[in-house]
Amino acid sequence: MTQLASKQCIPCKGRIPPLKGDELKQLHKQIEKWDVVEEHHLSKTYKFPDFVKALEFVNKVGGVSEQEGHHPDIFLTWGKVRIEICTHKINGLTESDFILAAKIDEIPSLAASGPKKV
């Protein structure tokens, strides 16, 4: 388990600035193959052999998201799942976004089925 994945997401109450610059870069180094898009959100696309495996992954992401109380945008198509994460309340990124990304990367099916970022 990574250091980020061992943490818990903290609900954002607003009134805090989104992460920028060096602080954002340091957190980005701790997650693998996620893109930081315009310092606004994280994005990663996983590829699967079929629709069923992609859907199973989506359901597992949903479970982790519910447990953390932090919900990503999930885009499902045949053999692909794109996850986008940001803190909507501040329209940007917080540490919780990186925590959720790390937890998603540790979903057991990733090691077993080997989805790849596209």
N, C-alpha and C positions, 0 to 999 in steps of 0.2 A: 504494500500500500504506500502510495506517495504521501509526502508531507501534506500536500493540499487535500488529498482524498481523505485524510484522517480528520480533517476539520468539519465543522457543521456550517451550513449556510445560515446567515443571520438576516432576518427580514429587514429590508430597507424602509425607513420611515420618511425618506426624502430629506431635503435640506442638507445634503452632503454633495460635494462636487464629485463627478465621475473621475475615475483614474485617468491619468495622462502621463506622458513622458516616461521618465526612468522607472517610476513605480509600476507603470503598466508593462514595461519591457521586462522587469524582473519577474513578475508573475507569469508573463508569456513564456519565459524560458522553462517554466516548471510543468508545462503541458505539451504533449507531443502532437505535432501536425495540425494544430488548430490555427486558423487564420484570425488575426485581429483586423477587423474591417473598419477603417477610418476612425480608429480609437473609439468606436461606438458599440460593436458587438463581436462576439466570437462566432466562427463558422467552421464546420467540419462536415464533410460528406463521406459516408461509408458505403462501400459496395458489397452486395451479397449475391449469392448464386441464383436466388429466386425471390419471388414476392413473399412467400411464407417466412423465410429467414429474416427478411427485412422487417416484416410485421412483428415477429417475435422480439426483435431488437427494440422496435418502437415501444412495445408493451413493457419491456424491462426498463427503458429510459423513463417511461411514465411512472413506474413504481419508484425508481430512485428520486424522481422529481417530486412526487407526492411526499415521500419520506423527508425530503429536505425543505419542502414548502417553497420551492423555487422552480419555476416552470419555463422550459425553453420553447421556442417555436420549432415544430417538427414537420418536415416535409417528406412524405413517403411516396415513392413511385416504384415500379417494378425493379427490384434488385438494388435500389438506392435509398438511402436515408440521409437527409441533410438536417443538421441540428444548428440552430442559431440561438445564442444566449446573450442576453443583456438584462440590465435592471431597468425595467420600463419606468419605474417611479422617478428615476433621475435621468432617463434617456441616455444611458451610457453604461460603463462597466464598473463593477465593484469586485472586491475579492471573492464574494460569493459566486460570481459568474465563473471564476477560475476553479473554485472548489467543485462546482457542479460539473464542469468540463472534466476534471480529474476523476470524479466519481463515475461519470459516463464511460470514460476510457477503461475503467476497471470492471465493467459489467462482464461476468464470466463468459458469455458467448463470444466475446471478442477474441479470446485466446483459442477457443475451440473452432470457430468457423473462419477466423482470420479475415474479417472484412478489411478492405484497404481504402485509404483516403483517395478520392479521385479529384 
